[in-house]
Amino acid sequence: MEEQNQHGCQVEKSEDIRACCGFHCSQCPAYVGNIRSEADQSRVSEAWKKIYGLEIPAEAIRCDGCQKPDNENPHRIGGACEMKTCVQKKKISHCGYCEEFPCSLIERHLGSVESVAPGCVSTLTPDEFKDFIEPYLCREYLKTGTNQ
């Protein structure tokens, strides 16, 4: 089921919340619905530093997702996103619907996770892998985007 957001873009409406880049927001440990305590924020901050080398203070770990309307002043980790801007300009729900998919922009974005995932299989527990890697492995989801 789809609806239009404030930019006139088609967005998928379901319990499975996806970012413009395909990241699985509803499974992301930083997504607002998944942050229930300061301990949750600290866990994410520490894990992302260990896995990705990101220096995000625990108190900044909370994301409303890129699909939340800009006029509601959502909190987003990382600020402005090139994929979100591109998707809005093209009036599509996510990168998988783009005629240019995969482009260099999305390849760089996906590569940030895909390059660390193999090494994390042996260094993270299965639960940590599920929490901190899987929500961002979205290439297959995006590939099917144009066929939906």
C-alpha positions as CSV (number, residue, x, y, z in Angstrom):
1,M,0.0,0.0,0.0
2,E,1.4,3.4,-0.9
3,E,0.6,7.0,0.0
4,Q,2.1,10.4,-0.9
5,N,4.4,12.2,1.5
6,Q,4.7,16.0,1.8
7,H,7.0,16.1,-1.2
8,G,4.5,14.3,-3.5
9,C,6.6,11.2,-3.4
10,Q,5.1,7.8,-3.2
11,V,6.0,6.1,0.0
12,E,5.2,2.6,1.1
13,K,2.8,2.5,4.1
14,S,3.3,-0.6,6.3
15,E,4.8,-1.7,9.6
16,D,8.0,-2.4,7.7
17,I,9.4,1.1,7.7
18,R,12.2,1.6,5.1
19,A,14.5,4.5,4.4
20,C,14.9,6.1,1.0
21,C,18.1,4.1,0.6
22,G,16.3,0.8,1.6
23,F,17.7,0.6,5.1
24,H,15.2,-1.1,7.4
25,C,14.3,1.6,9.8
26,S,11.9,-0.4,11.8
27,Q,14.7,-2.9,12.6
28,C,17.4,-0.3,13.1
29,P,18.5,-0.1,16.8
30,A,18.6,3.7,16.5
31,Y,15.1,4.1,15.2
32,V,12.9,6.1,17.6
33,G,10.6,3.2,18.2
34,N,13.5,1.0,19.3
35,I,15.2,3.4,21.7
36,R,13.6,2.9,25.1
37,S,16.4,3.9,27.4
38,E,19.8,5.6,27.8
39,A,21.3,2.1,27.9
40,D,19.9,1.4,24.4
41,Q,21.5,4.6,23.2
42,S,24.8,3.7,24.7
43,R,24.7,0.2,23.3
44,V,24.1,1.6,19.8
45,S,26.8,4.3,20.1
46,E,29.4,1.7,21.3
47,A,28.5,-0.9,18.7
48,W,28.6,1.6,15.8
49,K,32.0,2.9,17.0
50,K,33.3,-0.7,17.1
51,I,31.9,-1.8,13.8
52,Y,31.9,1.4,11.6
53,G,34.2,3.7,13.4
54,L,31.4,6.2,14.0
55,E,31.8,8.7,16.8
56,I,28.1,9.5,17.7
57,P,27.5,10.4,21.3
58,A,24.9,8.2,23.0
59,E,22.5,11.1,23.6
60,A,22.4,11.7,19.8
61,I,21.3,8.1,19.1
62,R,17.7,8.5,18.0
63,C,16.4,8.7,14.5
64,D,12.9,9.4,13.3
65,G,13.7,8.1,9.8
66,C,13.9,9.9,6.5
67,Q,10.3,9.2,5.6
68,K,9.0,11.5,8.5
69,P,8.0,14.8,7.0
70,D,10.7,17.6,7.2
71,N,8.1,20.1,8.5
72,E,7.8,18.0,11.6
73,N,11.5,18.7,12.4
74,P,12.5,15.0,12.7
75,H,15.7,14.0,14.4
76,R,18.0,12.1,12.0
77,I,21.4,10.6,12.5
78,G,23.9,12.1,10.1
79,G,21.8,15.1,9.0
80,A,21.2,15.7,5.3
81,C,21.2,12.6,3.1
82,E,22.0,12.6,-0.6
83,M,19.8,9.5,-1.3
84,K,16.8,11.2,0.4
85,T,17.3,14.3,-1.7
86,C,17.7,12.4,-4.9
87,V,14.6,10.2,-4.2
88,Q,12.5,13.2,-3.4
89,K,13.6,15.0,-6.6
90,K,12.7,11.9,-8.6
91,K,9.4,11.5,-6.7
92,I,10.0,7.8,-6.0
93,S,9.7,6.0,-2.7
94,H,13.2,4.5,-2.6
95,C,16.4,4.0,-4.7
96,G,15.2,0.6,-6.0
97,Y,12.6,2.4,-8.1
98,C,15.2,4.6,-9.9
99,E,16.1,3.9,-13.5
100,E,19.7,4.5,-12.6
101,F,19.9,2.0,-9.8
102,P,22.5,1.1,-8.8
103,C,24.3,4.4,-9.1
104,S,27.6,5.5,-7.6
105,L,25.8,7.3,-4.8
106,I,23.9,4.3,-3.5
107,E,26.9,2.0,-4.1
108,R,29.0,4.2,-1.8
109,H,26.2,4.1,0.8
110,L,25.6,0.4,0.7
111,G,29.3,-0.4,0.6
112,S,29.7,1.2,4.0
113,V,27.9,-1.7,5.5
114,E,28.6,-4.5,2.9
115,S,32.3,-4.0,3.4
116,V,32.2,-4.7,7.1
117,A,29.5,-7.4,7.2
118,P,31.8,-10.4,6.3
119,G,34.2,-9.6,9.1
120,C,31.4,-9.1,11.6
121,V,30.1,-12.6,11.2
122,S,33.0,-13.9,13.3
123,T,33.4,-10.9,15.7
124,L,29.8,-10.2,16.6
125,T,27.3,-12.5,18.4
126,P,24.3,-13.6,16.2
127,D,22.1,-11.0,18.1
128,E,24.6,-8.2,17.5
129,F,24.8,-9.1,13.8
130,K,21.0,-9.1,13.6
131,D,20.8,-5.7,15.4
132,F,23.7,-3.8,13.9
133,I,24.3,-5.3,10.4
134,E,21.1,-6.9,9.0
135,P,18.9,-3.7,9.0
136,Y,21.4,-2.2,6.6
137,L,21.8,-5.1,4.2
138,C,19.1,-3.9,1.8
139,R,20.5,-4.6,-1.8
140,E,18.0,-7.4,-2.5
141,Y,15.1,-5.2,-1.2
142,L,16.1,-2.4,-3.5
143,K,16.6,-4.7,-6.5
144,T,13.0,-5.8,-6.2
145,G,11.8,-2.3,-5.9
146,T,11.2,-1.8,-9.6
147,N,9.3,-5.0,-9.8
148,Q,6.8,-4.2,-7.0
